[in-house]
Every structure is written in structure tokens, then in C-alpha cells.
Amino acid sequence: MKKRMDAWNANLYDSKHSFVSMYGESLIELLAPQKGEKVLDLGCGTGDLAKKLADFGAEITGVDKSAKMIEQARSKYPTIEFLVQDATELAFQHEFDAVFSNAALHWIKQPKPALTCIYNSLKKGGRFVAEFGGKGNVQAISDELVHQIEAEGFTFDIERFPWYFPSIAEYSSFMEQAEFRVTFAHHFDRPTPLEGKSAIKNWIDMFCSGMLAGIPERKKAGITAKVANNLKEVLYKDGSWIGDYKRIRVIGYKE
């Protein structure tokens, strides 16, 4: 499998995008971790939700594809096991009572092998609880970014679009093909405050800088400035930037 450059900025993630973990706290309620359970936190980032899971008394293993994220997680929470692993190549077999994933699965553009790996990681009777970006997620931002790239005379390669945002019908079907019994699937709007006056630039730098790959540095700043300017009427409300997030939550069981 082709190795991709680790472009994550763990410090920017923690300082300006802590909402990722904050919104995941209600997902923990859906998981309802029990003391002594073995839980895999898939796409654990810098480890904040893994720590909250551990506080319930669960035995946590956190995995993330980004070595930078894992390095930061280990430094913050040295008593928790964190591993660099790709979700489509997980090495676990029948080990976990639950797999938990917050804001990670939309980065995995091959959902079928990831779901097979998640299923194989679970013990019989184990559960998979996840939230991630669904159909229409951040569409205003991504559409405007593509528009401004092309307005500058560059061709946007769709392969550079970094996410997979499915409908619940599509994702539930893939879960069932992986032999999960799907017991819950919900697609909902979740308007998300973005921090600071440079929120759109920071968001693009954090989450989709790859969409600007190959564009000269002197052009990038102008493109992101135009994106922010054109989105102001749509996403800037009462003095704050509000991201147009649409999320999916799913629960599945391994019978």
C-alpha cells in the first residue's frame, strides 16, 4: 500500500481544533464503556477521548495512522497504549469488547477493508460505535475551495479530495456486508463553531491543505483569503465562524 506523507500538525489540532474531542464526549455516552472492558479507540488523534474512556475503567488501546498524533498522545497520556496503525490494516483478531471511533472514518476512503478489520478486531458480541462526517459535510467550505482553486487557473484533481462522506444507507450497507448487525444509524446537522478570526484559514491548514498541493505558496494565501471572504455571508454568524458539519452515528454488533 502506498505510504502517504504524515501532514498532521498535532499542536494546531490540540490548540485550535479541540472541538473534535469535545463533540466526541456525547459519543462516549452512546458507547457506555464498562470497567474492565477492552476498547479500541480507532483514529485516536492526540488521545483526549482515549483518556476519558480510560477514566471509566476500561482498558484502552488507541491507534492512529499519524505518527505525529501518536507521539503527542503518548507524551500526554503515558499510561495508555497508543500504536501507529492504518485502519485498513489492523493487526487485531477477536481482542476487543468494543471499537470506538470519533471523527476518523471519513478520512478512510476504503471503507470496506476498514470495516472488515474492525469486525475482526471485535470479540463475539462486541460492539462498534462511531461518529464521522456524512453526506454534505463541510460542503460549503470544500465547494468554495475548489471554486477558488479553479478560478486561479488550476485544475483540481478529485483524487486530492481527502474525505469520504457517505449516506447512512451506503455506510449501513457496507457494515452489513462486513457481517455487522446494524442497530442504529443517524445522519444529522451539527453546526460547529470554529475558533478565531483566521478560523477558515486554520481549518484549511489543519484538515485539507492537500487540496492545495502543487499550487505555489504565493497563490495559496490569496485562495484561502477569497474562500473566507466568500463564505462570510454563509458561515459567519453573530461574530463567529460556524462550520457546516453533517455527521453520521452508527452502532453495529458482531453476533
GIWOLIN-V741555 format. One record per residue. PSI is psi in degrees with one decimal (999 if undefined). Layout:
# GIWOLIN-V741555
psi=(PSI	PSI)
This chain:
# GIWOLIN-V741555
psi=(134.9	131.2	129.6	149.1	140.7	97.2	4.0	138.4	99.0	-35.2	-42.3	-37.8	-47.5	-37.6	-35.8	-8.5	36.8	-13.8	-24.4	-47.2	-37.6	-45.4	-20.7	-13.4	-36.5	-23.7	-31.6	-37.4	-37.3	-36.9	-38.4	62.2	142.6	151.3	130.9	-11.7	145.8	120.7	132.2	120.4	103.9	119.1	51.6	-10.6	-132.5	13.4	2.3	-42.2	-31.5	-41.1	-42.1	-38.5	-42.2	-32.0	-19.1	-5.6	6.1	154.6	111.6	137.7	123.4	134.1	146.2	148.8	-25.0	116.6	-31.8	-42.3	-44.2	-40.3	-43.8	-40.8	-44.0	-37.5	-32.7	-38.3	74.7	-13.7	-5.6	142.2	122.3	134.7	145.4	112.7	147.6	134.1	-23.4	0.0	35.1	141.6	4.0	147.9	113.7	41.3	-23.6	144.4	-26.1	146.9	126.1	135.8	123.0	124.3	36.3	-36.6	-19.6	-10.2	-9.6	103.8	0.3	79.4	-32.1	-50.8	-32.4	-44.0	-36.6	-43.2	-39.9	-46.3	-45.5	-27.2	-22.8	145.6	162.2	131.5	-4.7	162.0	151.6	120.0	123.1	151.8	140.8	173.7	133.2	-177.0	127.5	-0.2	135.3	35.0	-35.6	-43.2	-49.7	-38.3	-42.5	-36.9	-45.5	-42.7	-44.8	-34.2	-46.5	-31.6	-25.4	1.5	8.3	148.9	126.9	123.3	117.7	-21.9	-19.8	-7.5	119.4	-6.3	165.4	111.5	90.3	167.4	164.9	-29.0	-45.4	-48.2	-39.2	-38.7	-42.9	-38.2	-43.7	-36.6	-29.6	3.5	13.2	147.8	111.1	120.9	-10.8	133.7	124.8	130.6	125.2	155.2	138.7	78.3	129.6	115.1	134.7	138.3	133.5	165.4	-29.0	31.2	-43.2	-43.8	-47.2	-40.5	-46.1	-44.8	-38.1	-46.1	-23.0	37.0	-25.8	-22.2	-18.6	8.4	137.8	-8.6	133.0	143.7	-37.3	-21.7	-28.3	-44.4	-41.1	-39.5	-48.4	-33.5	-40.9	-36.7	-49.4	-43.1	-44.0	-23.4	-9.4	-42.2	-29.5	-42.7	-3.2	113.2	129.9	41.0	9.3	147.5	133.8	111.7	140.9	70.4	138.6	126.0	157.1	136.2	137.1	151.2	132.7	151.7	145.3	109.2	999)
